[in-house]
Amino acid sequence: MPPSPSSGVNERTRDPVGIGLSLAVGALLGLALAAPMLPRSVPVAEVTLDPSGVRIFLAMLAVIAVPLCLFTAYLALAYVDR
């Protein structure tokens, strides 16, 4: 069945399943990419980081935070644009 003339690029439909699925896939992908950089054991009493350790820790957080922040910004702008 061909699409109706009223449907097209500008059609605004809500897709909570697609949004939830893309959020889950993005989070899992971020965790999978960050997993090799995570330490195998962390001493609870004393944690010190040298400058290179701080850079690695920030890179690990960026792998997770950047896609999540971009997706959140996309959702916020999509809801404001309605």
SULJOZI-V77829 format. One record per pair of residues at least 4 apart in sequence whose C-alpha atoms are under 7 Angstrom apart, sorted by the first residue. I is the first residue (numbers start at 1). GAP is how many residues later the second one is. D is the distance in whole Angstrom. If there is no record, write none. Layout:
# SULJOZI-V77829
i;gap;d
I;GAP;D
I;GAP;D
This chain:
# SULJOZI-V77829
i;gap;d
3;4;7
7;4;6
15;4;6
16;4;6
17;4;6
18;4;6
19;4;6
20;4;6
21;4;6
22;4;6
23;4;6
24;4;6
25;4;6
26;4;6
26;41;7
27;4;6
28;4;6
29;4;6
30;4;6
30;33;6
30;34;5
31;4;6
31;33;7
34;4;7
34;26;6
34;29;6
37;23;6
43;4;7
49;4;5
49;5;6
50;4;6
51;4;6
52;4;6
53;4;6
54;4;6
55;4;6
56;4;6
57;4;6
58;4;6
59;4;6
60;4;7
61;4;6
62;4;5
64;4;7
65;4;6
66;4;6
67;4;6
68;4;6
69;4;6
70;4;6
71;4;6
72;4;6
73;4;6
74;4;6
75;4;6
76;4;6
77;4;6
78;4;7
